């Protein structure tokens, strides 16, 4: 993912500190948990979300994101002996086996293969150390300020930890990647001579679930990061050290989608308002949104839009001219802006044009 996109995601996530959740109508059994709206970065529910925790195999979301960004899915990876000795969950790689990076990513995300993670890291990063450096660099770009990665698979290590909030930020970036979503949402696939089935039961339990990753070690307990989409709105849920995670994620999504449905304030190319034009054949010009904007709005909250023009418009005005911005506020506090474009060309009135012509001739 380009750094520009990563930086934009980080800026969006910081808005969650300005507009925290106001309701606690849901709870979990987790030691740490969070529910975040992907588009806005708004936190809809949180519980001890900044505690540093072991994250087990949810680590593999970062592994997949880095591998897809830095690697080539069609690359053929030869499995070495060291990789086959990797402890824990496995896709059962064999020494000398040749598999594409894409197949290894399926083994990583569906089977939770620790061996797949080691093979991916060695191929993409040159070594596990090199790959871990890429993981930590990406974490910094995403604003994961309280996270540290020591390996690509999530095995317990004193320098390997994160927080629910940081993992939600990672998930929000991950679901912007179409390849990662395609792999993480696959229930069953046959590749590399194996039939692999996704460990994520939420794909069956939750309407609109598109992944992401389960995790477990004895020290970390059960960890789970998931994303669901309904009516164009995406929510990310994270629970760490949660013995009832399947039910908790279902409850979090039901709460989020019902209590904080996304309200569309702007749609790309659609008219938002009009602007006055001086000296034009038409006295006004319609203004269209240059991008879309939506925000999760709770009961009793008020999402409003106001138009700010850069300067008064004087004919002629060309179609596509940036006239100003639509400014969006929630209960009076600004939450975002989009540029406004003139939807059509407005020529000057005939007498205005003639006057301008005469003035030019006299000069």
C-alpha positions in Angstrom: 0.0 0.0 0.0 1.5 3.4 -1.0 2.7 5.6 1.9 0.2 8.3 0.8 -2.7 6.0 1.5 -1.2 4.8 4.7 -0.8 8.4 6.0 -4.4 9.2 5.0 -5.6 6.2 7.0 -3.6 7.3 10.0 -5.1 10.7 9.9 -8.6 9.3 9.7 -8.0 7.0 12.6 -7.0 9.9 14.8 -10.5 11.2 14.5 -11.6 8.4 16.8 -10.2 10.3 19.7 -12.4 13.3 18.9 -15.6 11.3 18.5 -15.5 8.4 21.0 -18.5 6.1 21.5 -21.2 7.6 23.7 -23.1 4.4 24.5 -22.2 1.2 26.3 -25.2 -0.8 25.2 -23.0 -3.8 24.5 -20.3 -5.6 26.4 -17.8 -8.4 25.8 -16.0 -11.1 27.8 -12.6 -9.9 26.4 -9.8 -8.4 28.4 -9.5 -5.8 25.6 -11.9 -5.0 22.8 -12.9 -2.3 20.3 -15.4 -1.7 17.5 -14.4 0.8 14.8 -16.1 2.2 11.7 -13.6 1.7 8.8 -14.6 4.7 6.7 -14.4 7.3 9.4 -12.2 5.7 12.0 -14.8 6.5 14.6 -14.8 4.2 17.6 -18.3 2.9 18.4 -17.3 0.8 21.4 -14.1 0.2 23.4 -13.0 -1.7 26.5 -9.5 -1.4 27.8 -8.5 -0.8 24.1 -5.0 0.6 24.8 -3.7 -2.2 26.9 -0.6 -3.9 25.5 -1.5 -7.5 24.8 -0.2 -10.6 23.1 -2.0 -11.0 19.7 -1.2 -14.5 18.6 -2.0 -15.3 14.9 -3.9 -12.1 14.3 -0.3 -10.9 13.6 -0.8 -12.6 10.2 -3.0 -9.7 9.0 0.2 -7.6 9.1 2.2 -10.4 7.5 -0.3 -10.6 4.6 -0.6 -6.9 4.1 3.2 -6.5 3.9 3.6 -9.6 1.6 0.9 -8.4 -0.8 2.4 -4.9 -0.9 6.0 -5.9 -1.3 5.8 -9.2 -3.1 4.5 -10.7 -6.3 1.6 -13.2 -6.0 2.9 -15.3 -8.9 6.4 -15.7 -7.4 7.3 -19.4 -6.8 8.7 -20.1 -3.4 10.9 -23.1 -2.7 10.3 -24.5 0.8 13.5 -25.1 2.8 14.1 -27.5 5.7 14.0 -24.8 8.4 10.5 -23.7 7.4 9.2 -27.3 7.8 10.3 -27.3 11.5 8.2 -24.2 12.5 6.1 -25.0 15.6 2.4 -24.5 16.0 -0.5 -24.3 13.5 0.6 -25.4 10.1 -0.3 -25.9 6.4 2.2 -28.8 6.5 4.8 -27.6 4.0 7.3 -30.1 2.8 11.0 -29.5 2.1 11.7 -28.8 -1.6 8.0 -28.1 -2.4 7.4 -25.2 -4.8 4.4 -23.0 -4.2 3.3 -19.6 -5.3 3.3 -16.7 -2.9 -0.5 -16.6 -3.4 -0.9 -20.2 -2.3 1.2 -19.5 0.8 -1.0 -16.5 1.6 -4.1 -18.8 1.5 -2.2 -21.2 3.9 -1.4 -18.2 6.1 -4.9 -16.8 6.3 -7.1 -19.9 6.1 -5.0 -22.5 7.9 -3.2 -20.0 10.1 0.0 -21.7 8.9 3.0 -20.6 11.0 5.2 -22.4 8.4 3.5 -20.4 5.7 4.4 -17.2 7.6 8.1 -18.2 7.8 8.2 -19.0 4.1 6.5 -15.8 3.1 8.9 -13.7 5.4 12.0 -15.3 4.0 10.9 -14.8 0.4 9.6 -11.3 0.6 11.9 -9.9 3.3 15.1 -11.9 2.4 15.0 -13.2 6.0 12.6 -13.2 8.9 14.6 -10.3 10.4 14.2 -8.3 7.2 10.5 -9.0 7.0 9.9 -8.1 10.6 11.6 -4.7 9.9 9.0 -4.2 7.1 6.2 -5.1 9.5 7.3 -2.6 12.1 7.8 0.1 9.4 4.3 -0.5 8.2 3.0 -0.3 11.8 4.6 3.1 12.2 3.0 4.3 9.0 -0.4 3.2 10.2 -0.1 5.0 13.5 0.2 1.8 15.5 2.0 3.6 18.3 1.8 0.8 20.9 2.7 -2.2 18.8 5.9 -4.2 18.2 6.4 -7.2 15.9 9.1 -9.8 16.5 8.0 -12.5 14.1 5.6 -13.0 11.1 3.4 -15.6 12.8 2.5 -14.4 16.3 4.3 -16.8 18.4 4.7 -15.4 22.0 7.7 -13.1 22.4 8.4 -10.3 24.8 8.8 -7.8 21.9 5.7 -9.0 20.1 2.6 -7.2 21.2 -0.2 -4.7 20.2 -3.4 -3.2 21.4 -7.0 -3.6 20.4 -7.0 0.0 19.0 -3.8 -0.6 17.0 -5.1 -3.9 15.6 -8.3 -2.1 14.5 -6.2 0.5 12.7 -4.3 -2.4 11.0 -7.6 -4.1 10.0 -9.0 -0.8 8.6 -5.9 -0.6 6.3 -6.0 -4.3 5.5 -9.6 -4.2 4.2 -8.7 -1.5 1.8 -6.6 -4.1 0.0 -8.8 -6.1 -2.4 -6.4 -9.0 -2.7 -6.2 -9.4 1.1 -10.0 -9.3 1.4 -10.4 -11.8 -1.4 -8.1 -14.3 0.4 -9.3 -13.6 4.0 -13.0 -14.0 2.9 -12.5 -17.3 1.1 -14.1 -20.2 2.9 -12.5 -23.1 1.1 -9.9 -23.2 -1.6 -7.8 -25.9 -3.4 -4.3 -24.7 -4.2 -0.8 -26.2 -4.2 -2.3 -29.7 -4.0 -4.2 -28.9 -0.7 -7.7 -28.2 0.1 -7.7 -25.5 2.8 -10.7 -24.4 4.9 -10.9 -21.0 6.7 -10.8 -21.2 10.5 -12.9 -18.1 10.8 -16.5 -19.2 11.8 -17.8 -15.6 11.5 -17.9 -16.0 7.7 -20.9 -18.3 8.4 -22.2 -16.6 11.6 -22.2 -12.9 10.6 -24.1 -11.4 7.7 -21.6 -9.6 5.5 -18.5 -10.9 7.2 -15.4 -10.5 5.0 -12.7 -12.0 7.3 -10.1 -11.4 8.8 -8.1 -13.5 11.3 -8.3 -15.8 14.3 -5.5 -16.4 16.8 -4.6 -18.5 19.9 -1.7 -19.3 22.1 -1.9 -20.4 25.7 -0.5 -17.1 26.9 -2.5 -14.9 24.6 -5.7 -16.7 24.9 -8.2 -16.4 22.1 -7.7 -13.4 19.8 -9.9 -12.3 16.9 -10.0 -9.5 14.4 -13.0 -9.4 12.0 -14.7 -7.1 9.5 -18.3 -7.0 8.3 -20.0 -4.9 5.6 -23.6 -3.9 5.3 -25.2 -1.3 3.1 -21.7 0.0 2.1 -20.7 0.5 5.8 -17.7 -1.5 7.1 -17.1 -2.2 10.8 -14.0 -3.8 12.3 -14.1 -5.6 15.6 -11.2 -6.7 17.8 -11.2 -8.9 20.9 -8.1 -9.9 22.8 -8.0 -12.7 25.4 -11.7 -13.5 24.9 -13.1 -17.0 25.6 -16.4 -16.1 24.0 -15.2 -14.3 20.9 -17.5 -15.7 18.3 -20.6 -14.5 20.2 -19.0 -11.2 21.2 -18.2 -10.3 17.6 -21.7 -11.1 16.5 -23.0 -8.8 19.3 -20.6 -6.0 18.5 -21.6 -6.0 14.8 -25.3 -6.1 15.6 -24.9 -3.2 18.0 -22.7 -1.2 15.6 -24.8 -1.5 12.5 -28.1 -0.8 14.4 -26.9 2.0 16.7 -24.5 3.8 14.4 -25.6 3.4 10.8 -23.5 5.3 8.3 -25.2 8.4 7.0 -24.1 9.6 3.5 -23.5 13.3 3.4 -21.9 13.3 -0.1 -21.8 11.0 -3.0 -19.2 11.3 -5.7 -20.6 13.3 -8.7 -23.9 14.1 -7.0 -25.1 17.7 -6.5 -24.8 19.1 -3.0 -25.9 22.7 -3.5 -25.5 25.7 -5.8 -23.4 28.8 -5.9 -24.2 32.3 -7.2 -22.5 33.6 -10.3 -21.9 37.2 -11.1 -22.4 38.3 -14.7 -23.4 34.8 -16.0 -26.1 33.7 -18.4 -27.3 31.7 -15.4 -27.3 33.3 -12.0 -26.3 30.0 -10.3 -24.3 26.9 -11.0 -24.9 23.4 -9.4 -22.0 22.1 -7.3 -21.1 18.4 -7.3 -19.1 16.5 -4.7 -15.5 15.6 -5.9 -15.6 12.6 -3.5 -18.0 10.7 -1.3 -18.3 11.1 2.5 -20.2 9.2 5.1 -20.2 9.0 8.9 -21.7 6.7 11.5 -24.4 8.7 13.3 -26.0 7.6 16.6 -29.5 8.4 18.0 -29.8 12.1 18.9 -26.7 13.2 16.9 -26.9 15.7 14.1 -24.9 15.5 10.9 -25.0 18.8 9.0 -23.4 20.2 5.8 -22.4 23.8 5.0 -20.9 25.1 1.8 -17.8 27.3 1.9 -16.8 29.0 -1.4 -13.2 29.8 -2.1 -14.1 33.1 -3.6 -17.1 34.7 -5.4 -17.7 33.2 -8.8 -17.7 35.5 -11.9 -18.6 34.3 -15.4 -17.3 32.7 -17.4 -17.1 29.6 -15.1 -15.9 26.3 -16.6 -17.3 22.9 -15.8 -15.1 21.1 -13.3 -13.8 24.2 -11.6 -13.2 23.8 -7.9 -15.6 26.3 -6.3 -15.1 25.5 -2.7 -15.8 22.8 -0.2 -18.6 21.1 1.6 -17.9 21.0 5.3 -19.5 18.3 7.5 -20.1 18.7 11.2 -21.4 16.3 13.8 -23.2 18.2 16.6 -21.3 21.3 15.6 -17.8 19.8 15.4 -16.1 19.5 12.0 -15.6 15.9 10.9 -14.6 16.2 7.3 -14.6 18.1 4.0 -14.9 17.4 0.3 -14.2 19.6 -2.7 -17.1 21.0 -4.7 -16.9 21.2 -8.5 -19.0 23.3 -10.9 -21.2 20.9 -12.7 -21.5 22.9 -15.9 -19.9 25.8 -17.9 -21.6 29.1 -17.4 -20.7 31.7 -20.1 -21.0 35.5 -19.4 -24.1 37.5 -20.3 -23.9 39.0 -23.8 -23.7 42.6 -22.4 -21.0 41.5 -20.0 -19.0 39.9 -22.7 -19.4 42.9 -25.0 -18.4 45.3 -22.2 -15.3 43.2 -21.6 -14.5 43.2 -25.3 -14.9 47.0 -25.6 -12.7 47.5 -22.5 -10.1 45.3 -24.1 -10.2 47.2 -27.4 -10.0 50.6 -25.6 -7.0 49.4 -23.7 
